[in-house]
Amino acid sequence: MYELDAAATHAINSLAGASTAIDALMIWTSAIGVPILVLAVAGQWWVRNERAHTRHVLIATGFSFLAGLALNQFILLFAHRMRPYDAGVTHLLIAASPDYSFPSDHATASFAIPAALLLHGFRRRSLAFLAAALLIAFSRVYVGTHYLGDVLGGAATALVAAALVCRFHREGSRLDGLLTRIW
């Protein structure tokens, strides 16, 4: 299985260097893609139609984002996967990371958003965020900092986190009512 993951990772990373414009786009996406997604979610706080429900979904999206990253920290206690550039699989276009490779926090954070939106019935919005999440995940492999399996693992962690939040964070609960009335 490692050989397949390494080969797929190498194939994606080998695209780097062919175009300085694409390299710059992938580096930029890798660096600020997640913060842009967070701002895009936060900007929806003031949507006028179905305000309370929309805010509930946005809060659940934020909880999914945070739960996914927390779950990653738990996984990292047991999974100590070397970065692909340290294993000679990729060449790195950005600064090296001191932590382990699996799962990808960028993928988890970016996939938690469309997963939460989809689980709450916001299909159209989830598709736009899914496209962005796919680009961010691809960029992490392209720049050489993650294996393809790392971003797939991050996406899986995001789905688990979103499902847990969907199950336990109820619309109309005391916490939800308190949070949806902010500002």
N, C-alpha and C positions, 0 to 999 in steps of 0.2 A: 504494500500500500504506500509506503514511504516513497518508493521509486516513482510511482505514478504521480504523487503529489509534487515531488521534486521536479519531475519532467514537465508537468503543467506549469509550475511556478517559473521554471527556467524559460519555457517557451514564451510566457507573457513578459517576463523581464527582458528577454532578448530583443523585444521591440524597442526598448529604450536606446537612445543614441541615434536613431534613424532620422529624427526630426527634433530640432531644438525647440520648436514651437509646441509640439506635443509633449516633449519632456517638461517644459515649463508649465504647461497646463496640468499635467499629472502631479508635479511637485506642488503646485498651488492647490489643487484639489485635495491632495493628501494632507496639506497643512491646514487649510481653513474650511474644508468642506463641512465638517461636523459643526463648527460654530455658526456657519451660515444656515444649516438646517435648524439649529436651535433658535436662531433669530426668526426664521420663517415660521416655526411653530409658535413662538411667543407673539409674533405679529398678528396671529389669528385671535388673540384674546379679545379684541374689540369688534369681532364680527357681530353684526346686529341680529340676524335671524337665528332663532333658537339659541339665544345667548347662554342660558344656564346649561343646556345640554352640550353645546360646543365647548364651554369652559370645563365641564366634567371630562370630556374626551381629551382636552389639552392637558389637564391635570394627570389623567391616567397615562397619557403619552410621556409626560415628565417622569412619573413614577416608574414607567417601564424602562426608560432611559437609565435612570439611577439604579433600578433593580438589576438590570442587565450588567452594568459596570460592577456592581457589588458581587454578583454571581461570578463574574470573571475573576475577581480577587480571590474568591474561594477556590475556584478551579486552579488558579496559579499556585496555590499551596501544594498541589499534587502534580501538576503538569509543568515540567521544566524543559520546554522545547527550545532548542538553540535557534537563533535567527538564521534565515537562509543565507545571508551574506557571510556569516561566521562558518557555515558549512560549505562554502564555496559554490553554492547553487546560483546565487544572484550577484550582480554588482550593484552597489548602493548609490543612489542619486541624492540622498539626503543624509543628515547626520545619523550616526549609529544610535541605537536605543540600548539602554543598559539593562532592560528587563527581558523577560522571556517572551517568546513569540506567540504562543497559543494560550487563549484565543485572542483575536484582534479586538482591542477596545474600540478602535475606529469603526470596525464593521458592526460590533455590538451596538454602539451608540447610534449609528446611522440606520441600521435595520430595525431598531426598537421603535422608531417613529412610525414608519409605514405599517409595521405589525400592529401596533396599538390602534392606529387609525382604522385599519382594516377590521380588526376585531370589534370595533365600536361602530361599524357600518359606514365609515367615511371612505367609500371605495375610490372615488375620483381623486381625492386628496392623497390617499395612500399610494396611488399609482405614480403620481408626480414625485413623492418622496422615495418611492421604491427605485425609480430611475436614478435619482441622486445617490441613493445608498449603493446601488450597483456600481456607479461611477467611482464613488469613494473607495469601495472595496477593491475594485480593479486597480485603482491608483496605488493602493498600498502594496499590491503585488508588483505592479509595474515599476515602482521606485525601488523595489528590492528589499523592503523591510519585513514582508510577511510571505509565508507560503500560501498557496491557494487554500489549503486545508485550514489555515488559521482564520481566514476571512469567512469560510463556510462555518467553522466552529463559532465564530462571533455572531453570524446570522442566526445560528441555532440557539445560542444563548439569548439573543434578543427575542426570539419567538417564545421561548420558555418564560422569560421575564414578562413579556406582554400578556401571555395567557394567564400567568399568576395574578398580575395586576387586574386584568379583566375579571377574574374570578372573585377577587377579594375586595377590590375598591368599588363599592356600590354607589351608584348615582342616588343622590338624595340623602346619603348618610350624613351624620353630624359633621364629620371631617370634610366631606365633599361640599356641604352647604357653606361651611366656613370659608373654604378655599375659593369657591366659585364667586363669592361676594367681594373678593379683594379687588379694589380699584374699579 
